Each structure stands twice: as C-alpha cells, then as structure tokens.
Amino acid sequence: MCLNSISQVLLTLLILCCLQCHSRPHSYDSKQLSEISKEVSKYSNIAQQIINLAVYGKAQNRSYERLAEFTDTIGNRVSGFKNLDLAIKYMHNALTRDGQENVHLEQVKIPHWVRGEESAVMLLPRNHTLAILGLGSSVGTPPGGIEAEVMVVESFEELKKRASEANGKIVVYNQLFVSYGETVAYRASGASEAAKVGAVASLIRSVTPFSINSPHTGWQWYQPGVPQIPTACITVEDAQMMARMARRGQRIVVRLTMGAQTLPDVDSFNTVAEIIGSKHPEQVVLLSGHLDSWDVGQGAMDDGGGVAISWEALSLIRDLGLRPKRTLRTVLWSAEEPGGVGAAQYFQQHKANISNFDLVMESDLGTFSPLGLQFTGSDKARAIMKEVMTLLAPINVTSLEEHGEGTDINMWMKAGVPGASLHTADQRYFWFHHSDGDTMSVQNPEEMNLCSAVWAVVAYVVADLEEMLPR
C-alpha cells in the first residue's frame, strides 16, 4: 500500500471515530443494562417506604380528602372565570401551608368563552326539550334563536354525500363512539364541516360510550375561512331518537337558542411548587395536572385527580425527609380545556432551558386503579424506565407502555424530552368526562392512594439517578 493510501485510511478511521464520539448520547450509553438495573434496585427500600406511607400509613386517603375539600369548596373552574382564580389562590395557599418549596404563580393569558343561556326544543314531529351543552368557542344564535329542519347524518362521509340537502338546516351528528381519539373529531370539527355545506347550526351526539341522558361538553375549533355557526352537544339518547325518526321519513324541526360569546383573553396563572434538588437544582423532573375544568360537575376526575396526586407526590417525598439530586417541580396548569393554553405559554417561557428537563409527567386520564405508565422517549430511556417500574411490583403496577400522552406535555415530548402519562383502569372515564357526572362520587380513595404512590416513586427515583434520562 502506498503512503498516500495509508494516509487516506488513517484519515477515514479518524473521521469515523469522531463521528462515533459526537453521536454518542451523554447519558447512560457507557452503562450496560445490568449496571442500570443494579443502580435502580438500590431504591427498592425507598420505594417501599413511599408505598407504605401512601397506601397504608399516615398519608392514606390524604390525596382524596384534599381533593374533596378543594372541589366541594371551589366547584368547577372554567377558563376565564372567577372560580378558576379562586382555585389558583386556594392551591397556592394550600401548597404553602403544606410546606412546599418555591411556591409561586407564573402569569399566562387564557381564553374567556361564556356559555350564556341556552336551550333546544324539538317542535316536530312532537314537542320535546333536548338537553344540550354548548361547545367551547361556539358563537351564539341570533337573539330569537334558530328554528330549522334537522338533517341527521351518521358520519362526515354521509354529510358530504348529502351535501345538497344540508343548506339552511341544522345538522345532527349521530356518529358511533369508536374511541375518544377518533370520535372526538365530530365535536372538534363538526360545526365547520356542517357550515361548509350550508348548515345553520350543528348538534353533535356526545362523545361517550355510555349515557344516562347527560350531554358532554368540550372545546371545538372553527376552521379558517369557513362560516362560524352555533354548535352544541346533545345526549346519545336524543341523537339516536332523531336518527330513528329520520329513517322513518319524519320531518324534524328544532329551535336552538344559544347566548354564547367569546370575550377578550384574561390574565391567569400556572401554579408551581418544588422540592429543590440537592446536587443539580437546575435539572427538573416535572409532575403535572390541570387546574381548570368545564362548567359542569366538579371537575373532580378531569382533572382534580391529576392535580391532587401531583401535589401528594411532593408531600410524600417531603414527609419521608427525602431530597433527590434534581428538582421535583409540580405544575398545575391553567386553561388546558381550551387546548393546553397555559402549558403552551409555560413551554415558551422555559424552553430555553429544555436541556435541563429530565422527564415531564402528566396525569389527565383519571386517577382510577393504576396499571402503569405510558412513555415516550429513546430506547435507552425506555430501558431505564422499565427498571424503575419494577420498584412498583409490591402494588402490581409495573407496565411501561408506548406513547406518553397529555395536552400539556406534548410540546415537550415533540421537542425530545422524555414524557410519561399515568395509565389507569379508565374504562369509565368517558362516561363522566365533561359532564355533570364528573363529581367526587367518581373518585375512590384507595385508588388515589395507589396513583399517588406510583407518581411519587417514579418522580423521586428518576430525579435521584446519577444521570439524566438519555434523549
């Protein structure tokens, strides 16, 4: 081989070595799984202490009792309304009295949509009052309301096929519940899709697999450039009834009256409390739930439970005299229901320090009996999280599933920060979601004890490991 060829080979080898060094993640790459397992296993005693305190000890039922007192005192907490302000003040004071560190408020601007008086009456083929809940951001009707013939469809596809029939009518969607993720499209976009074909209003079958004649509300979004028409949810029972009438060829006429309006955005706050890290205080494991709710029920399940366990996790760790290497930060979001508004502004305010966010966690699918966590992160991070979940074997909550989710943490996960959401036995969640049924009666103290233990163990251990989760 000539000298020139040898030089080229050496140069190539040097470049490859450099590329390998630069592509190597900074955390845990040099550790084998056995070493990770050994490190995590050292926390088994601490994990058991947290579990004992939360599930069997002095903290038993504390998260439930805190939530009950909060929701019974404040009630529901709608974006832009006084009750949300009262809730924020309540939580700020409660966290301070509980001895949490660095309790403070971070200002945000949030939507202020007002429901107003609303009603719907079926005039033909018989007189019948429809139970309705206007959808967030909906416009109102003219002062005298809208009286129009109804056109019932089962899907967006049917609406497009029958577009020529829709002009001047109220479109009623009687879509089947497949899953919340799929079916919620009718609530989110039903008004704009109906307006595209000339409808004057839309009524959407509530997005729920089970109903006792209760409507479920939620936010909806108007599409740019499409006329904005009034929209509300009706009960499953009334949607099915009108579908049967339509199949018989009966003419259906409804009078809809809605006083809804959108007012200027108002000032609000995300509520923050911490346990400051002993070694790397600038690095953060974030736990969260959202403090706002809809204006029906008490917001106990959505998302009072997530708020309560995110507070309780700090209390459990503090009660045991533990202080992890990194900061544990609980954030109670404002204005999640209008689309994660408070959380989006928090992200903008803090994304400059994104490299210091170790793990973001959100509980917003109920605090029923916990099954495990849903997780988004690198393969290396997943391997570590699986080891952490083994510490919860005493309460049989060891599952680590795909795809962490949560409106308030999605932007962090999209930016590469590992994210986790609490997965519970939530089969009944959408029975009560955004309805008058979301009260403390849905909550179970024993289940909340278990959720609190899961939240505290995972948060503490990840915050105390020698290195951050790899990205």
N, C-alpha and C positions, 0 to 999 in steps of 0.2 A: 504494500500500500504506500502511495506517495505521501509526502509530508502534508501537502495541501488537503488530501483526502482525510488524513488523520485529524487535521485541524478542524475540518468540517464536522467530522463525527463528534469530536470533543465539544464543539460549539453547540451541536444539536442536543447532546446529553446535558449540557449546562442549561440550555433553554427549557428542556423538559423538567429538570429538577426545580427550576424557578417557578414554572407553571404549577407544579405539584404543591410547592410551598404556598403560593398565592391562592390556590383553590381550596386549601385545607381550612375548614371551619375552625373558629378559635376555641370551641368548647367540646370537650369530651372525645375528640377524634382519636386521641392517643390512648384512650381507655378502652379496654375490652368490656364486653357485656358483663363478664364475671366480676370485674372491678366495680362497675356501676352497681350491680346487684349487692355487692359487699358494702358499698357506701350507703345505699338506701336502707339496707337491713339494719343498720345501726340505729335507725329511727323507730324501730318496732316498739320499743318501750314508751317513747314519747307519744307515738300514735295511739297506743293503748290507753295512755293517761287521758288524752283528748277524748277518746271514745267513752271511757268510763265517766268522765266529768259531764259530757253532753247527754249521754244516753241513760246513765244510771245514777249519777251523782247530783251535786247541789245545783248544777245548771239544767237539770232535767226539766223540760217543758218551758224553759225561760224564753226561748225564741217565740213560742206560741203565745205566751202571756204578753210579751212585749207587743206582738203584732195585734193581738186582740184589743189591748188598751189603745194602741195607735189608731186602728181602724174604727173602733167604737167612738173615739174622741173626735176624730177628724172627718171620717166618712170618705166619700170618693174625692178624687183630686185631679180635676181636669186642667189641661194646659191653658194657661192664661187667666185662671180663675183664682179667687181669694183662698179657696180651700187648699190649693197647691202651695200658696205662700204660707199658710198656716202649717201645712205638713212639713215644709222645709224648716221653719222655725222650730217646730216640735222636735224634729230629728236632730237638728243642730244642738238644741238644749239637752236632749236625751243622751247623745253621744258624749257631750261634755261632762254631764253628771256621771256618766259611766266610767270616766277616767281615761278616755281615749286620747291619743296624742294628735297634735296639729289639726284639730277640728276646725274646718273653715268652709267658706262658701266661695264658689267661683262663678262669676256672672256670665249669663248667656241671654240671648234673645229668643223668645219662643212664640209660636202661633197662638192666636186668640180667636177661636171659632166659637160662635154662640148658637146653640140649638134653637132657642126660641120655642114658641108654642107650635105644636104640630099635630096633625090628625089625618086620618084617611078613612073614608066611608065608601063601601061598595053600595051603589044605588040600584044597579041592575045586575043579575036577574032578581036579586032581593036586597033588602036593606041589611047591611052587616058592617059593624065597626071593625076595622083592621087595626091590630096592634102594630105600631111602627116605631122605628128609631132612625131618625135622620143620620146620614153618614157624614163623618167629619170632612170639612171643607165644602160641603154641598151649598149651593145657592138656595135661596128661598123661592117660594112661588109668588106670583103677584098677590096683592092683598086679598083678593077674593078667592084665591086658590085656583087650582086647575081641575076642570071636570072634563074627562075624556074617556073614550073607549079603550079597553085594555087589549093588548096583544100578548099572549103568553108564548114564550119560547123555552126550549129545554137547553139551548146551547148557543154560543156565538155563531156556530156554523148554521144553525137554523135561522138565526136572525139575519144573516147575510142572504140566505136563500129566499127569505120572505121580505126582503128589504122594501119592496114596492108596497107592502101592506102597512108599513110602520108609520108613515107620515101622519103627524097630528095625534098619535096615540101614546098611551102610557105602556111602555114595555115592562112586562113582568117576567123575570127570570125564574124558572123553576128547575135550576140545574141540580143534578145529583151531587151529593157530597162524596168525593173520591178520596181526597186528603186535603188538609188545610192548605198545604203549599200549592196544590193545583187549583182547588176550588175557589180560593180567595181572589183569584183573578176577576171573578164576576163582581165581587164587591169593589175591588180596586179600579176596574176599568169599565164596568157595566154601563155607567152613565154616558161616557164618551162614545162607546160603541153604539148605544141606542141613539144618541144625538146625531151620529153620522148618517143615519137612515131616516132622520126627520122626526124622531120621537120627541114628545114634550116633557117627559119625565120617565124615570125608571124606578122600579121596585124590585129589590133583589131578595130572593129566598135566603134566610140567614145561614151563614156558613158554619154549620154544626151537624154532627152525625146523630144528634138526639135532641128532641124538643118537647117541652110541655107548654107549647103555645107562647113562648117568650121570644121576642126579637133580639138579635145580637147586633150591636153597632160596630163601628170601626172606621178607619180613615179611608178615603178614596181620593184618586188623583184625576184631575181633568187633563186631557191631552191638549197640547198647544194647537191653536188654530181650529179647535172643534167647539161648537156652541156649548155653553155650560147650562145643563138642565138639572132641576131638583132630583135628588135621589135618596132613597131610604131603604132600610131592610124591613122585611115583613117576616112573619113566622113561617116555619116549614109547613104548618098545617094550612095556613091561608094560601100559600103558593100552590100547594097540591090541590086544594079545593078549586081554585080558579083554573088550574090546568084541566081538571075533570070537566068543569063547565065548558071550557073552550073546546074540548074534544067532542062534547055533545052538540056543539054549534050554537051554544047560548051566547047572546051578546052581553058583555060585561062592561059596566061603566063605573068608574071610581072618581071621587072628588078628593084631591090631595091638597092639603094646606100645610105649608112649612114656613116658619118665621126665621129660618137660618140666615146667618150673615157672618162674614169674616171681618174682624176688627184689626187695627194695627197691632203688630207684634208688641209684646210686653217684656219687661225685664224679669228674669228668674235666675235660679242658681242650681248648679250641681253641688251636692253636699259631700264633703270629703272628711275622712278620719284615717289615722295611720297608727301603726306600730313602726317606729323608725328603726331601720336596720343597724346592727351593731358594727358591721365591718364595711358594708357597701351601701350606705344610706341612699345614695343616688340611684341605685338599681331597684326596680319595683316589680312586685307581684300584685296585680290589681284584681280585686274582687268586686262584683257589682250586681245591682238590680235597679229597676227604675221606680222612682217615687210617684210619678204621675199615674193616673188611671183614667178610665172612662167615667161618665157621669151616671152610671147605673151600678147597683150593688155597692160594695165597699172597697173594691179593688184589693181584696184580701189575698186572692190567688194570683191575680195579674196586676201588679207584681209585688204585693205586700210580702209574700213569702220569700221572694228573692232578696228583698231589702232586709228582712229580718235575719236571714241566715248569713248575709254578708256583714251585718253588724255583729251577730253572735260569734262568728269565726274569730273576730278580733278579741271579743270578750273571753272566749275560751282560752286563747293563747295567752292573753294578759293574766287571767286568773291563775294559770299554771306557772307564771313567772318566766315565760319563755320570750326570748328576743332573737329572731332569726338574723342571719347575716345581712339580708336585704330587707328593704322596707315593704311592709304589707300595707296596701292602700285600699280602703273601701270607698267606692264612689257610688252615690245614689243619684242616678241620672234624672234630669228634668226633661219632660216632653219627649218621651220615647214613642208614645202612641201616635203623634203626628209624623213619625218617620225617623226617630232617633236624632232629634234636633239638638238636644243638649249634648249628647255624646259626640255628634259630628263637630260641634264647636270645641269641645274638650280636646278632640284629636288635633284640630288645627292649632290649639293653644300649646299642645305638648309634643307634637310630632318632631320638633327639633331635637328632642331627647329620645327618639324612638329606639336607639341602640341600647338604652338603659331599661327598656321594658322587657322583662324576662318572660312573663306569662300574663295574659289577660283572661279573666274568667267572668262569665255571666250566668245568672240563674233567672230565666224568664219563661219557663215552661212548666211551672208548678213545683211545689215542694211536697209532692207525694212520696211514696216509698222509693228511695233511690236505687237505681240499677247500676249506675256507673257514670262515666263522663264521655261526652263526645269531644273529639280533639282534632285540631288542625295544626300541623307542624311537620318538620322534617322527619325523616326516618330515624335519625339519631335521637331527636327529641321524643319521638313516639316510644322508642325503646326505653328511654329513661322514665317516661310517664307510666309505662306498663309496670315497671318495677315499683314505682311509687304507689300504684293502685293495689299492689299485693299487701300493702300495710293495712288495707281496709278489709282483709279477709275475715277478721273477727265479727264484722257485721255483714259479710257476704256481699260487698259492693266492690267488685274488682274489675268490672268490664271497662275497657277502653275502646270506644267505637270511633268510626270515621266522622269527620266533618263537625267541628265545633260550630255552633251557630248562636246568633244573637244580634239583633239590630244594632245594639250599642257597641259591639266589639268587632263587627265585620270589617270595618275600615282598618283596624289594627292587623287583623289576620291577612287581609289583602296586601298589606304592606310588609308581610313576612314575620310578624310577631306571633309566636305560638299562642293558640287560643283554646279555651275549654268551656264547655257548657254542661250544666247539670242535666243528666238524663234520669227521669223518674218513670214510675208506672203511671203514665199520664193519659191513660185511655179515656178518662172522664174530663180532661182539661177543657176540651172544646164544647163540652156540654154547658159549661158555665161562662166561658170566655166572652167578655164584652157584653154581659147580660146582667139583669137584676139578680141572677143566681150566684154571682161572684161575691160571696159573703164569708164570714168566719166559719160558717157551718160546713164549708168545703174542706177546711183545714183540719189536720189531725196532729195533735201534739207529739205523739210518738214518731210519726213520720218526719216531722220537722226536726226532732232531736237527731235522727239519723242523717238528714240532709246537712245539718249544722256540723256534725262530726266529719262528714266527707269533705265539706268545704274547708274546714279548719285544718284537717290533716294534710290535704293536698297543698293548700296555700303555704302552710308552715314549712313543710319538707322541701318544696321547690325553692322557697325563699332562703333556705338554710344550706342547700347543697354547695359544694365547693365552687362550682362554676355555673354560669347561666345555661339555660337550655340552648342547644345549638340551633342555628337557623338553616 
